[in-house]
C-alpha cells in the first residue's frame, strides 16, 4: 500500500508496526507556515521539527510547501496527503540508531509553475505566521530579470517578494499580518541578505512605498544556521530494505542522521513568536548565533579538511573510512579535544566535538573525502588557520596535530594525487587559490624547509604570517619531511606515538 491517511488507519490498528505514527488530531491543525521548497533538508530538518513540536503539544501548525524545481515532489506529497516517512540512521553517543516516524506537518504542496494563482491565494491566508526556505546557496541571489506580473517570477527572492506584496496589499499593510521569514540556505547572514534583495526587487518593481515600511516593521528576516545530513530518498538495496521493514511504499521516504541543529538569530518579540521551538533541544533561538557557526566551522569542517589531506594518501575514500582508521581517529580526536575546543570560547564545544565524532562514523552516509578538497586552500584559511594562531597565542605552544594536518595539506597540494586522478579520468575538485601553493612548490625545488617557510609566510594567502608562530614551521617541516620519505601512514604512526595519543 502507498502511504496516505487511509494507510495510517491501517497502521494504527496494526500493533506490530515499529514506525512512530502521528496523532490524528494534529493533521487538522491550521496552516501557519509557508515553505519555499520541498527538498530533503527541509523534510529532514524543518518539517521534522514542526512535526515534533505538534506532537509535544506546542502546536506550531501545519506547512504549505511551494515547489519550484519541477521535481514532482509536490505531486507525491499530494498523493500521500502530505505525509512522508523519516528514517533516522546513525551513531549517537556510541550507539547505533535506526528509527522511523511518519511526519505529518505538511498539509499540502503547490507547484509555483503550475498553480501560481493558488500561491497568491495562500499569500492572502490570514493564519500564516512563518516562512521557511531552502533553495540552496545559489537561491539567495538578486534577480534583475523577473517582473512583478511573471507567473511565476524566476528566482526564489522574486517569488517571495511577490508573495509578500500580495499579502501586504490584501491586509492593507497591517503589521499584525507580517510573517517571520526563516531562510535555511547555507550562507552566512542569510536572513540579512535575503531581506536586502527583497527590498531591492521591490524598489525595481516600483511597489507602493508602504511595502518597504511594512517589510521593515512587520517582516523580520532571521539569520540561521542549519546542520543535519539528510541524504534524502534512499536508493537500491537500502531502499528495498527500508521499504520491506516499513511494510508500505513511500515515494518520499527520507533518511537522515540523528544529529540536528536549527539555530535562529532572534530576540524580543520575534523570539517570543517562536514558542513552539522552546521544547526542542535541536532548535536554538538566540540573539547571536555566531558562536554556533564558529563551533561548526572549526570543530566539524576543520577536522574534515585535515582528515581529507591525511586520509586520501592512505587509501581512504570516505569520512567513515578515515575516522575508523585508529591512527586517523587519534589525530582527529586530539586536534578537536585538545587543540580546537579549548580555544573556541563557545559553550558545549567538547560535547559538540563528541557528537561530530559520532557523525563521522555514521555507516549509513557516504561522504567522499575527495569532495571535501573542493576549494581546499580557502577552507584551510577559514577553518584551520585561525585556530592554529589562536592556540599558539593562548597556550604558548604549537598545536602539533593541526601542524601535522597543515603539513598533510601542503603535501596534498604538490599535485601528484590530482594528476593521478586526471590520468584515470576522475574528477579533480577545483581550488581557486591553490596555484599560490603550487608556485611555492616550484620555487622551493627539493628543499622541504624552503617550501614550508614560503608557504607559512604567505600572508596574502592566509591573512596572517604562520611563520611568525614560534616553532610552527619547524613542526610542519619535520612532519612533511617524514611524509615524503616514509609515507603518510608511517608519519602518522610516528606522530601519534610521539604525542602518546590515546586510542
DORO-302341 format. One line per field, with one value per residue (C-alpha): residue number from 1; x, y, z. Coordinates in steps of 0.05 Angstrom, whole numbers, always signed. Example, Ala and Ser with C-alpha at 12.3 -4.5 7.8 and 13.67 -1.06 7.14 Angstrom:
# residues 2
num 1	2 .
x +246	+273 .
y -90	-21 .
z +156	+143 .
END
This chain:
# residues 503
num 1	2	3	4	5	6	7	8	9	10	11	12	13	14	15	16	17	18	19	20	21	22	23	24	25	26	27	28	29	30	31	32	33	34	35	36	37	38	39	40	41	42	43	44	45	46	47	48	49	50	51	52	53	54	55	56	57	58	59	60	61	62	63	64	65	66	67	68	69	70	71	72	73	74	75	76	77	78	79	80	81	82	83	84	85	86	87	88	89	90	91	92	93	94	95	96	97	98	99	100	101	102	103	104	105	106	107	108	109	110	111	112	113	114	115	116	117	118	119	120	121	122	123	124	125	126	127	128	129	130	131	132	133	134	135	136	137	138	139	140	141	142	143	144	145	146	147	148	149	150	151	152	153	154	155	156	157	158	159	160	161	162	163	164	165	166	167	168	169	170	171	172	173	174	175	176	177	178	179	180	181	182	183	184	185	186	187	188	189	190	191	192	193	194	195	196	197	198	199	200	201	202	203	204	205	206	207	208	209	210	211	212	213	214	215	216	217	218	219	220	221	222	223	224	225	226	227	228	229	230	231	232	233	234	235	236	237	238	239	240	241	242	243	244	245	246	247	248	249	250	251	252	253	254	255	256	257	258	259	260	261	262	263	264	265	266	267	268	269	270	271	272	273	274	275	276	277	278	279	280	281	282	283	284	285	286	287	288	289	290	291	292	293	294	295	296	297	298	299	300	301	302	303	304	305	306	307	308	309	310	311	312	313	314	315	316	317	318	319	320	321	322	323	324	325	326	327	328	329	330	331	332	333	334	335	336	337	338	339	340	341	342	343	344	345	346	347	348	349	350	351	352	353	354	355	356	357	358	359	360	361	362	363	364	365	366	367	368	369	370	371	372	373	374	375	376	377	378	379	380	381	382	383	384	385	386	387	388	389	390	391	392	393	394	395	396	397	398	399	400	401	402	403	404	405	406	407	408	409	410	411	412	413	414	415	416	417	418	419	420	421	422	423	424	425	426	427	428	429	430	431	432	433	434	435	436	437	438	439	440	441	442	443	444	445	446	447	448	449	450	451	452	453	454	455	456	457	458	459	460	461	462	463	464	465	466	467	468	469	470	471	472	473	474	475	476	477	478	479	480	481	482	483	484	485	486	487	488	489	490	491	492	493	494	495	496	497	498	499	500	501	502	503 .
x +0	+21	+29	-31	-85	-121	-59	-48	-114	-90	-23	-55	-94	-32	+2	+64	+87	+151	+141	+120	+53	+24	-37	-98	-119	-52	-70	-125	-83	-86	-36	+12	+76	+93	+154	+192	+220	+205	+276	+310	+339	+271	+237	+291	+301	+245	+185	+210	+220	+149	+121	+157	+130	+60	+68	+92	+31	+67	+23	+67	+14	+20	+61	+42	+101	+113	+152	+193	+243	+197	+219	+148	+155	+94	+53	+79	+61	-9	-18	+6	-37	+26	+55	+125	+168	+232	+283	+336	+400	+468	+511	+491	+533	+567	+502	+473	+406	+353	+283	+225	+167	+112	+118	+51	+69	+58	-14	-6	+41	+32	+71	+93	+99	+30	-11	+14	-56	-61	+5	-24	-87	-42	-8	-76	-89	-96	-69	+2	+56	+123	+160	+217	+261	+318	+334	+409	+465	+453	+380	+391	+415	+389	+343	+344	+303	+237	+178	+120	+70	+111	+74	+116	+177	+241	+282	+263	+274	+229	+175	+180	+175	+113	+83	+95	+70	+5	-2	+13	-37	-91	-87	-76	-5	-29	+33	-3	-4	+71	+110	+173	+220	+269	+314	+355	+404	+475	+504	+526	+476	+425	+366	+401	+420	+350	+318	+363	+348	+272	+276	+319	+269	+211	+247	+258	+186	+165	+119	+78	+124	+84	+111	+183	+159	+116	+175	+219	+165	+127	+170	+233	+285	+323	+394	+401	+450	+425	+463	+437	+460	+398	+416	+344	+308	+348	+365	+379	+386	+379	+312	+287	+309	+273	+210	+206	+217	+163	+114	+88	+110	+131	+154	+185	+217	+273	+335	+376	+427	+407	+443	+405	+413	+369	+399	+354	+380	+323	+306	+248	+180	+209	+238	+173	+136	+178	+147	+139	+215	+227	+218	+264	+337	+354	+330	+367	+337	+390	+405	+473	+483	+556	+583	+545	+573	+643	+634	+611	+665	+723	+700	+666	+690	+762	+773	+741	+795	+852	+826	+818	+890	+916	+869	+868	+942	+929	+876	+814	+755	+702	+699	+678	+738	+782	+753	+750	+825	+855	+912	+869	+817	+872	+895	+825	+805	+869	+861	+788	+791	+860	+874	+809	+754	+793	+805	+737	+702	+635	+590	+586	+647	+670	+600	+593	+660	+638	+575	+617	+660	+596	+572	+637	+627	+556	+554	+493	+526	+579	+616	+673	+738	+757	+694	+719	+781	+738	+770	+817	+861	+806	+776	+844	+847	+777	+771	+841	+890	+852	+854	+929	+942	+894	+920	+992	+975	+936	+975	+1044	+1057	+1048	+984	+1021	+962	+939	+1011	+1011	+946	+975	+1036	+988	+952	+1018	+1035	+966	+979	+1042	+994	+1011	+944	+907	+950	+936	+861	+862	+900	+844	+791	+767	+742	+791	+756	+773	+818	+819	+874	+915	+960	+997	+1017	+1038	+1083	+1116	+1128	+1160	+1204	+1228	+1257	+1277	+1280	+1222	+1243	+1243	+1174	+1146	+1177	+1150	+1081	+1074	+1098	+1048	+1006	+964	+943	+928	+914	+969	+1043	+1042	+1118	+1118	+1089	+1149	+1163	+1106	+1148	+1195	+1137	+1108	+1176	+1190	+1122	+1125	+1195	+1173	+1111	+1155	+1208	+1168	+1097	+1035	+1018	+1087	+1089	+1021	+1041	+1103	+1061	+1011	+1068	+1108	+1047	+1026	+955	+904	+870 .
y +0	+72	+119	+164	+179	+115	+74	+109	+80	+10	+21	+47	-18	-59	-61	-95	-33	-3	+63	+122	+148	+218	+233	+242	+309	+340	+332	+383	+439	+506	+523	+572	+562	+572	+534	+551	+484	+410	+383	+334	+383	+417	+350	+322	+383	+436	+392	+342	+398	+425	+355	+344	+409	+389	+320	+352	+397	+461	+464	+501	+488	+457	+474	+490	+475	+513	+472	+506	+456	+410	+350	+322	+321	+365	+313	+258	+299	+310	+236	+219	+271	+310	+250	+221	+174	+198	+144	+167	+126	+135	+136	+174	+171	+109	+72	+54	+88	+65	+93	+113	+161	+186	+262	+298	+372	+383	+396	+403	+424	+474	+479	+551	+536	+504	+536	+607	+632	+584	+611	+681	+656	+626	+693	+722	+667	+700	+642	+645	+666	+639	+628	+578	+565	+524	+538	+521	+572	+600	+612	+677	+720	+785	+779	+833	+792	+775	+822	+833	+802	+740	+674	+657	+702	+664	+667	+650	+722	+748	+696	+715	+790	+778	+733	+785	+842	+803	+793	+865	+891	+841	+863	+937	+934	+912	+899	+843	+803	+802	+737	+716	+695	+639	+622	+558	+567	+552	+621	+668	+722	+691	+730	+797	+782	+758	+819	+867	+830	+832	+907	+917	+878	+917	+982	+959	+938	+1007	+977	+1021	+1056	+1026	+958	+973	+1002	+940	+895	+933	+937	+871	+820	+802	+762	+716	+693	+619	+561	+492	+428	+359	+309	+289	+243	+242	+186	+121	+81	+9	-45	+4	+29	-42	-60	+0	-10	-82	-63	-9	-53	+1	+45	+117	+158	+209	+162	+205	+185	+229	+227	+233	+299	+363	+436	+495	+559	+620	+690	+726	+765	+803	+795	+753	+702	+702	+683	+620	+589	+523	+517	+523	+449	+423	+415	+413	+485	+545	+614	+665	+739	+717	+651	+668	+621	+562	+578	+583	+516	+483	+514	+496	+431	+398	+430	+440	+367	+348	+387	+357	+286	+290	+310	+257	+200	+205	+187	+128	+99	+121	+142	+166	+203	+139	+102	+156	+162	+87	+82	+80	+129	+179	+175	+191	+250	+278	+269	+302	+361	+370	+359	+386	+440	+467	+461	+493	+558	+568	+607	+574	+534	+459	+454	+387	+357	+381	+350	+283	+287	+304	+242	+200	+233	+219	+144	+141	+76	+100	+161	+160	+227	+224	+254	+280	+323	+357	+381	+428	+497	+464	+525	+573	+521	+515	+591	+596	+531	+515	+574	+618	+561	+549	+622	+626	+562	+586	+655	+628	+565	+588	+523	+496	+456	+394	+356	+417	+428	+355	+369	+431	+391	+340	+396	+421	+350	+343	+408	+381	+358	+284	+259	+306	+284	+211	+224	+261	+203	+157	+204	+220	+287	+335	+387	+459	+501	+573	+593	+531	+560	+601	+537	+504	+564	+554	+480	+500	+554	+511	+456	+397	+437	+420	+474	+527	+505	+507	+575	+605	+575	+592	+663	+677	+730	+743	+670	+661	+731	+721	+701	+629	+630	+681	+629	+603	+531	+523	+520	+471	+424	+428	+416	+355	+324	+339	+312	+247	+242	+249	+199	+147	+156	+185	+123	+118	+193	+189	+130	+169	+230	+193	+155	+217	+252	+187	+198	+152	+102 .
z +0	-11	+48	+60	+111	+94	+107	+174	+198	+179	+213	+277	+282	+269	+337	+306	+268	+297	+258	+301	+276	+284	+326	+282	+311	+292	+219	+228	+256	+219	+164	+196	+154	+81	+59	-5	-27	-18	-15	+31	+81	+92	+101	+147	+190	+186	+172	+225	+276	+265	+268	+335	+363	+344	+375	+440	+443	+424	+361	+312	+259	+191	+130	+58	+12	-52	-103	-158	-186	-226	-184	-179	-103	-98	-135	-90	-29	-55	-69	+1	+37	+55	+93	+88	+129	+161	+178	+227	+219	+250	+313	+376	+439	+411	+399	+331	+318	+268	+279	+234	+240	+195	+191	+188	+190	+115	+97	+22	-34	-91	-155	-168	-242	-250	-195	-185	-172	-114	-87	-87	-53	+1	+10	+29	+81	+149	+191	+163	+212	+186	+121	+114	+53	+28	-45	-39	-32	-102	-86	-48	-106	-133	-193	-245	-294	-260	-264	-216	-263	-282	-268	-230	-222	-236	-172	-101	-75	-131	-115	-41	-58	-100	-45	+9	-35	-46	+28	+47	-3	+17	+90	+76	+104	+172	+215	+250	+185	+174	+171	+206	+149	+167	+108	+115	+57	+78	+72	+128	+147	+101	+131	+124	+52	+33	+64	+25	-40	-28	-16	-78	-121	-91	-110	-182	-187	-161	-108	-62	-13	+44	+25	+44	+110	+122	+109	+157	+212	+205	+168	+207	+168	+215	+203	+213	+217	+198	+208	+192	+140	+101	+43	+22	-14	-8	-70	-88	-35	+22	-5	-14	+57	+87	+46	+68	+140	+138	+101	+54	-5	+5	-55	-7	+43	+72	+111	+157	+213	+287	+299	+281	+294	+274	+303	+293	+307	+341	+404	+435	+401	+345	+393	+432	+369	+364	+427	+391	+387	+462	+479	+423	+442	+368	+359	+388	+388	+406	+395	+367	+330	+314	+368	+338	+269	+298	+332	+268	+223	+268	+301	+242	+178	+203	+221	+154	+117	+158	+153	+78	+66	+114	+94	+18	+11	+58	+11	+48	+6	+56	+121	+155	+125	+155	+225	+235	+220	+290	+278	+239	+294	+346	+305	+296	+368	+394	+347	+365	+440	+458	+406	+378	+430	+488	+450	+417	+474	+459	+504	+494	+449	+477	+475	+403	+385	+413	+371	+310	+320	+323	+259	+223	+239	+211	+170	+131	+100	+46	+48	-3	+23	-46	-46	+17	-21	-64	-53	-3	+5	+23	+70	+105	+113	+142	+181	+208	+205	+256	+307	+295	+310	+369	+402	+396	+425	+484	+501	+480	+443	+373	+363	+339	+308	+270	+247	+223	+186	+154	+131	+100	+64	+35	+12	-20	-57	-92	-146	-151	-126	-173	-233	-217	-215	-281	-313	-292	-318	-247	-223	-191	-147	-162	-117	-140	-90	-98	-152	-100	-63	-129	-141	-74	-90	-156	-126	-68	-112	-68	-3	+43	+92	+37	+16	+86	+102	+38	+46	+120	+108	+52	+88	+26	+26	+100	+125	+176	+179	+204	+201	+258	+305	+345	+325	+276	+213	+247	+265	+196	+163	+206	+192	+117	+110	+144	+99	+37	+58	+97	+72	+104	+145	+177	+190	+224	+267	+289	+305	+349	+382	+399	+428	+463	+438	+470	+423 .
END
